[in-house]
């Protein structure tokens, strides 16, 4: 199909590319201006398109379930740091509710450069295909895809093809997934882009990847038989090429934030050297106990230094080149290095690994009791190559290891794998066999944590004749709404517990409200403070997802001017927020404070909640819970491992002297502590519901939805469901 490009206006193309693979139909509808202004873009626009595209009862594997990619109006503008983000949205095959995942690289930007604010793919192809969006020639096509199951082999084939056709590497960006996405519900999508600065084999340049890993959207992509989505485009040129209302204001804001990054990061987190793996040391601090060890049983370990960001920076990361995942971002946190594979079909090959990020380093490291950084990098590469989410694979492996530890599984149950703490060989074999499916054990593990719990319980009952242990297994099966936890142990952060339970509607992920660090620093002393944070921080964090922005230049680079401000939450970094407001207003021609800009995120937060209600109904509030392991010690040994802290907190809860508490038997203390912590969490969730304008069952009221202007944009079925649930 041929099309004519439009010039960007205020960061928008004002068009959507819609492809129905089943019908073989391609359309390019304009975006209704009212919808665009209300939902802004990115995550919000994607959720709206999803809401409009599905019906009650639509499942993630149905053809009508759309797979949507949306970058946002501020994405792809290199005059401001961190404009690399794009959002993937669909019903999640892992959770059954809307799944959302953000990813970096160049795809979102190039999608806009090619002429589209969003790509929406519906239907299922009858053959393996590649979607080609050629913004250079104004042509869209669906063509046969190479029959290659592994991501990096597919990457080479795609790159070679378009180079043979005369394209420059920097004009080629694409998405892929791999064979693992076909055999699990947690397939990831790889975003490939060319880095011209990284030295390789005496020359310069290699293709690098970022991932949309969470919620299994790579599995949706495989289900539709899409092997790859390729965009060919060039950066816009000329004066004000993105159609800003005030281009000089945009450039000034970007220069100021760039100065903050340049001056502050080398003196604080040093992300330009450590990447996000630098968080390992902070979470591992004795006073915080927030680095998950052995399936979140413990919160620190003296061996953590072996997998810290400093170790990677000093020994494994290749710092040559720029290491930014998009031009204009001087944070340079996209770290990576070379490792020799010790397993798999390409054993012995030296490969480039993008990562590990903190989540992968903690997931395949401390949480499995493995302290080998090269093993972590290899696991990272294999997951990317198979197209499966590193977080989900690692957390499921940790659950299985604890099942081994506690006698719920044997080698007979796991096809001969001895999944014990620290067993690198077993973890690699688990990963390889998981990606290919095959036996019942690996098929069940590929379904996700909830189904795996049921399977483990059944095997245990048949083998031992003892009572069903499912309730006990659920205490340490680290998932919420079916989504395995991201890698933060939350015993000492009530705010983060509530974030996982209620503020993150995709499941236990930190994208909505990453409150653990600042909560540990004492930012939210009262219950009201914590509830307020569960409103204000998701507005900003998810608001970045709507705009096409990376959060790291805001959240991990503290602007010194913020520390001078009075009568405000300095931890939300308000001085940098003002620069984001200048960027937004300069692009869109508005005059809004940063608080007003990000308050708009309440619209899509409520929309996502409504869509969850459509699935859960009266069980909505029951889904806002986390396993006991995320709240506190689930056995006496774990209580005693942090006895001083636990005794001190219990004494405060009970209003007793510490000496009196210390004389109480451990079991009794543990039960009292867990009871009080659970009560606190329930109370905070209810305070959060009220602050959101939701009823006590966590369901948005008609009044709230009308107040924010969302009511009339809901489908008739959704409005009827809300009225049914709220009376």
N, C-alpha and C positions, 0 to 999 in steps of 0.2 A: 504494500500500500504506500502510495506517495502522499506526502504532506508538506505544508509550507510552515516554516518556523516563524515564531513571533519574537519580537524583542522583549526582554524581561522588563517588567513594570513593577516597581516597589518589591523586587525579589520574586515576583510571581510570573508564571507563564499563562496562568488562568485557564489551563487545559489539563485534562486527565487522559491518559492513554488506557483504554479498556480493551482487553483481549479475551475472547471466549474460545478456549482451545477445543471445546467439544463441537461448537458450530463453525469454527474456523472464521470467526467474525472479528474485525478490528474496528473500533470506533474511537473518535477523539472528541468527546463532548466538552463544552465549556463548563467551567465551574460556576455555579450560581454565586453571584457576588455576595449575597447575604450569608450563604453557607461558608464561603471562604473567610469572610470577616469574622464570623462567629467562631469557627473552629480553628482558624489561623493556618494550620498546616501540620505536617509531621504526624505525630501520634494521634492528635485530636482529629484531623481530617481522615486518617486511616480508620479510626474507630467509628466515625460517622459512616464511612463507606461500607464498613463491615456490618454495622447495624442495619443499614438500608438493604444490604445484599442478602441477608439470611432471613430465615423464617423460624418460628418456634419449632424445635425438633431437628433443625439442621445440625448435622454432625461434622466434625472436622474432616472426615474423609469423603463427604458428599461433594459432587462436582460444583454445586452452587456456592460452596464455601470459598470466598475470594482470598487470594494471596495478594497483599497490598504492600507497596513500597512508596514511602512519602518522605521527602527531605525537609520541608519547611522553608519559609521565605528568607531566612537569614543564612541558610546553608549554602556552601559553595562560594563564599565571598572571602578571598584570601587577605583582604585588607584588615581583617579582624581575627584574632587568634581563636582556633578551635571551632571552625565552621564546617566540620567534616561529617557530621552525623546524618544518618538516614534511619528511618524506622521501618521495620517489617511487622505486619499485623495480619492476623488470621485467627480463626478458631484453633485452639491448641489441641493436637492429638494426645498430648500428655495430660492435660487437665480438663479438657472439654469445654472450657470457658475461653473468652478472648485471650489470645496470646500476643504479647508485644515484645519486641527485642530491638534495641538500637545497635547500630554498627557504624564503624568508621570507614576510612578509605575514601575513594573518590566517586563511588557509584551514585550517591544522592545528588552530588553536584553535577555530574555529567548527565544525569537524567533531566535536570533542569536545563542544562546547556543545550540538550537535544530538543527541549521544548515542552516538558511536562512537569506538573506539580505532583503528580502521583502516577503510579502504574498499578492497575488493577487487573489481575488474571483470574478468570473463572473457568469452569469446565475442566475436562480431562482430555488429554490427547490420546489418540490411539497408538501413538508411536513415541519413541524418545525424541525430544525436540530441543532446539535452542531458539530462544527468542532474540532477534537481532533488531536493535533500535539504532539505525544509522542516521545520526544527526548531521553528518557531513553531506549526505546526499538527500536527506529528507525522505527516508524510506524505512518502512517497518515490515518485517517478515518473520515467519515461523519456519524454520528449516530443520532438516534431520540433524541430530546431534551425534558426535562421535561416541561409539560404544565403549566408553572407558569408565570404569567404576570408581577409580581412585582420583581424588581431587587434584593432586599435583601432576599426575599424568594427563588429566583433562586440561589443566592449566597450560601445559606445554603445547598440547595439540591446538588449543584455541589461539594462543599467542602466535605459534608458527603459521597458522592459517592466515591470520590477518596481516602478519608481516609479509607473507608471500603476495598478498593482494596489494601491498604497497603502503600499508598504514604505519605510522610512527607508533612506537610502543606507548608513548605518553598519551596517545589518543584512544587507547583501548582500555576499558574497564569492564569488569564482568562479575557475575555471581555464579557460584557453583554449589553443589552438594555432592555427597558420595554414597557409596554402597551402604554405609552404616545407617543412613537416614531411611533406607528401605526396610531395615530389620529392627528398628527401634521407633519409639514415639518421641525421641528427643534428638532428631536430626538437626544439625546446625547448617547455616548458610555462610559460605566463605565469600568475602568481598575482596576481589583482586585488583591491584593497581600497581603501576610501575613507579619504582623509586629510582630516579636517575643518579642519585648521589652516592649510593652505597657501593664501595669498591668490591669487585668480585673478580677473582682469577686474572688479575693484572689489568682489568678494565673497570668500568663503572656501570651499575644499574642492575636491578633484579626486580621481579614481581613479588610483592608482599601481600599479606592477607590480614584482614580483620574479620571478626565473626559476629553474626547474629545468632548467638548460641542458645539463649533461653527460650523455653516454651515449645521447642520442637518444630519450628516452622520450616526447617529443612525437610522434615518428613512430609509436610504438606506439599512442598515443591516436588519431591519425588513422587508423591501420590498423583500429581498432575502430569507426571512424566516430563518434567522440565529438567534437563541436565545443566543448562546454563542460560543466563540472560546477559547479553552483551550490549554495551552502549559504546558507540563511536562518536566522539565529540571533541571540540576544542574549547579552551578557555575563551570567554568573551573578551574583546579588546575595545580600546577606545575610551573616551571620557565617559565616566559614569555608566559602565557596561551592564550594571545590574538594575538600572532604573531606579536608583535611590531618589527619594524626595529631596534630600540634602546630602549630596555626596561628600562634601567637605566635612560635615559633622560626623559621618560614618568613619571617614579616614582618621579624624582626630581621636575618636573614641577607641579605634583599633590601635593607634599608636600609643595611647596612654596605657591600655591594658597590656600591650606588648612590653612596655617599659616596666610595669609591675612584675610581669613574669620574669623578665631578664634580671631584675635586681633582687627579687625575693627568692625564687626557686633555688638558686645555688647556695643560699644561706639557710634554707629550711629543709624541705623534703628531698631536694636534689633529684627530682623526677627526670631531669635531663640525663642522669646517669643510671638511676636505679629503676626507672619506670614505676609502675604501681606496686611492684614487689617490695618497694621500700616500706610498705605498711607492715611487713612481717614483724619487724622489731618493735613497732609501737604496740601491736596487738599482743605480742608475746610478753610484754612487761608484767612483772610479778604482781604489781598492784592492779592490773587490768584483767588478766586471765581471759583474754578474748580471742586468742589464736586457737582454733579447734585442733585438738590432739586426740587421736584414737576415737574418731566419730563423736567429737564434741564432748567427750568424757572429761578431759582436762583442758586447761586454758593456756598453758605455757609449757615450754620444755627447753632445757639448756642447749639442746642441739639445734635450736632454730637458727642460730647464727650461720649454720652450714647452708641454709636455703634462703638467706636474707637477701634483700636488694643489694646490700653492700657486697656480698660475695659474688652475686651475678655481675655487678658493675665492675668489680676488680678482676674477675677471672673468666667470664663467659660472654658477656655482652660485647658486641662489636660497635664501638662508638663512632667509627668513621662515617661521614655523611651527616645528614641533618636529623634523621629519625623523627620527623613529624609526619603524621598520617595525612596531612593536607597542607599545601603551601600556605604560608602566612602564620602558622602556629609555631612559635618559638619555645613552647614547652618541651618539645622533642622527647616525649615519653614513650614513643613506639620503639621499645627496645627489642633486641633479638640477637641471635648468635648461631654458631655452627656446632653441630653435634653429630657423632657417628652412631648410626642405629645399631642396636644390639639384638634386635628381634624383627620378626616379620619377613615378608617376601623380599624386602630390600635391605636386609641385614648387611652391615659393613659399609653402607653408603653414607657419605658425609652430606648432611642436609642443612639447609637454613631453617631456623625456627623463629617465627615471630612470637616472642614471649619468652618466659611466661609472665602473664599478668598476676597480680596478687592472688586472685581467686584460684587460678590453676596451680600456682606454687603452693598455696596452703592445702588445696584439695588433694593433689597427688603427693604432697610432702607431709606436713605435720599430721594431717587428719588420717593418713594411712600409716603413720609411724615410719615414714621413709625420709631419709635426710641426705639424699643424693641428688644434687641439682641437675646433673646431666640426665638422670632417669626422668626427672620432671619435664625437662625439655623434650625428651624423646616421647613421653606420653602425650605431651602437648601436640607434637607433630603428627602422631598417629591419629589422634582424635580429629584434627583438622583434615587429614588425608582421607579418613573414613567419612567425614561429615557428621560427627556427633559432638554433643555439647560436653566440654571438659568438666564443668561443674557437676552436671548430672551423673556422668560416668564415675567421677571420683567419690561423690557422696553415696551413690549406690554401692560402690566397692567397699566403702567404710562401713556401711550398714551390714553387708555380708560378712565382713571381718569380725564385727562385734557378735554377729550370730554364731560364728565359729568360736569366738572367745567364750561365749556363754552356753555353748553346747546345743544350740538350736539347729546347727548344720554340721555335716561331716563331709569328708572328701567324696563319699559315695553320692551325696546330694549334688555336689558341684562338679560332677564329671571328672573327678580326680584332682581338681585344683585345691591346693592347701592355702586358703585365703586367710593367712595369719598376718598380724601386724609386721610391717617391714619387708614382706616377701615381694620383692620387685618382679621376679620372674613370673609369679602367679598373677600379678596385676596386669602385666603386659599380655600374658596369654588370655586372661579374662577379656581384655579390651579387643584383641584380635578376633576371638571367637564370638564375642558379643556383636561385633560389626557384621559378621557373616550369618548370624542366626544359627540355625541347625538344630541343636538338641533342645529339649523342653526347658532346661535350666536357663539357657541363654535367651530363648524366646521369651520366657517370663521376665527375666531381668530387663529385656528390651522393652517391655510394656510400661516400666516405671515402678516407682516405689510402692504405690498402693497395691497393685496387683502382686508384686513380689512379696509383700508382707503376708498376703493370703496364702501364697504358694509355700512359703517357708513354714508357716503354721501347719498347713496340711501335711507336709513331709514329716515334720516333727511328730505330729500325732500318730501317723501311720508307723513311724519307726519305733516310737517309745510306748505307745498306748496311753500316754499321759494326757492331761487336760490341754485343751486348745490354748496356745500361748499368745494369740493374736493381740490381746490387750497389752500384754507386756512388751511385745515387739513394737507396738505403736508408740511406746514411751521413748524409744530411741531411733525410730524410723524418721529421719530428719526431713520432713516435708510439710508443706501447708498447701491445701487445695490441689495436692498431687505434684506440686513443683518442689524438688529438693532445694534445701537451703543454700544460699550463697554462704561464703566461708567466714562467718563471724559467730563466735560463741557469745551468747547473750545473757549469761547468768547475772552479770553486773550492769546490765543496761535495760531497764524496764522500757524505756522509749523504743529501743530496737526490737524488743519482744512484741510490742504493740504494732510496730511498723511491719514486721513479718506477718503478724496475725491479721491485721485489719486494714492498714493503710496501703499495703501492696495487694491490689486486686488480681494480679496475675499469679499470686502464690508467693512463696518465701524468697523474695529477691529484694536487693537493696536499692533498686533503681528509684523507687518512689520516695523513700525516706531513709537515707543512710545517716542515722542518728547516733550510731554506737560511739564514734570517736568523741564527738562533742558532749555526749551524755557522760562519758567517762571523765571528761574534763570538768564536769560539774555545771554545764550550761543550763540544765533544766531541773532546778531543785524541787519544785512543787508539782503536784499532779496536774494543776492547770497549766503550768509551764510545759509539761510534757505533751499534754493534749494540744496546746497551741502549736507546738513544734510539729506535731503530726498533721497540722493543717498548713502551716507556712512553708515548711521545707518541701513537701510534695508539690506545692504550687510552683516553686522555683525549679526543682529538679525535673519534674515532668514538663514544665513549661519550656525548658531547654530542648526537650524531645520534640515539642511542637514547632519550635523555631528552627531546628536543624543544627543545634549547637552542642558541642562537647561540654560536659560539666567541669572537667578538671581545671581549666584556667580560673574558674570561679571557686570551686570547693577546696582545691588543694594548694592554691596560691593565695595566702592571706594578705590582703592589701593593708599596708601599715596605716593608711588613713582611717580604716575601719576601727582600729583600736583607739582612736582619738574621739570617736563619736559617743555622744551621751544619750541616755534614754532610748536605747535601741538594743536589739539583739546583735551584738558585734560579731557573733559566730556565723551569722548568715552572710557576713562579708559585705555590708551595705555599700561601702565605697566602690567596690567593683560592680555591684548591682547597678549603681548609677551610670557606670560606663555602658553596661548592657542596655539600660534605658535609652541612652544617647544613640546607641547603635540601632535599636528598634525604631525609635522616633525618627532618626535620620533616614532610615530605609522606607518606613511606611507613611511618613508625613503626619504623624500624630504628636500629641503633647501629653504624654502619660508618665506618671511616676513608675518606678520599677515595681512598687507594690500593686499598682493598678494593672500593669502589664501581666504580672504573673497570677493575679487573682482570677484572670480569665481561664486559668487551668481548671478551676472548679467545674467548668462546663464538661470537660471530657472525663474528669474524675467521676462525676455523677453519672455520665453516660456509661462508663465502664461498669460502674456499680449496678446500674439498671440491667445491663446485659448479663451480669452475674446472677441477679435476681431471676431473670428469665430462665436460667438453668437450675438454680438451687431452690427457688421458691421459699417455702417456710423454713428450709434448712440453711438459709443464708447466714444467719448469725452463728450457727454451729460450725460453719466453715471458717470462721474467724478465730481460729485457735492454733496453737502450736504444740508440739510434743513436750512432754514433761522434761525431757533432756535439755530443751532450750530455756527452761525456767529455773532449773536447779539440779541438785544431786539426786540421781535416781536410785542410788543404793548407798549403804552406810560407808563403804570404802571411799566413794566419791565425796561424801560429806567430810570425812576425816582428811581427805587430801587438801582441803581448804578450810580446815577446822577453825582457825583463828578468825577468818573473815566471816564464816557462817555463824559461829557462836556470837560474834559481835553484832551481826545484823539481827539475829534472833533475840538477843538481849534488848536491842532497841525496839523491836516489834512488841515484845512482851512487857517492856518497862521494868526489867529486872536487872540486878547486878550481874556482871559477867561471871563472877565466881559461882553464882547460883546456877547459871545456865551450864557451865562447864561440868557440873556434877550430874546432869541429866544424861541418861543413856543415849547413845548416838541415834538409834532407831527413832526414839521419841522426839529427839531434837529435829531430825531430818523431816519427819512427818509434820511437825509444827511449822518448820520453815517453809516447806513446800505449800502447805495450806495457806499461809499468809501471802506468799509470793503469788499464788494463783488468784487469791482475792484481789491483790493489788492490780494484777493484769486485767481481770474482769472489770474492775472499777475504771481503769484507764480507758478501756475499750468503750465503755458506756459514756464516759465523758467525751470521748472522741466522736461517738455517734451524735451526741447532742450538739457538739460544736459544728458538725457537718450539716445539721438539719435533717438527720435520719432518725427513724424511730428506734425503739429499744431492740428491735430485731435487725438493725443495720440496714434498713430499707429506706431509700430517699422518699420523702413525702411529696405529695402533689404540690403543696405550698412551696417547698424548696425548689422543685424543678421549674415551677412557674416563675419564681423570683429570679432565677438565673437565666430565664428565657429558653430553657431546654424542652419544656413540656410539648410545645407544638412541633418540635423537630423529631420527637419519638414516633415510632410506628404505632399504629392503632393497637396492635397486640401488646406492645410494651406499656402503653397507657392503661389498658385494661388490666394488665397484670399488677401494676403499681396500685391501682384503685382496689383491686381484690386483696392485695397484701396489707394495705394501710387503712382500709375501711372508708 
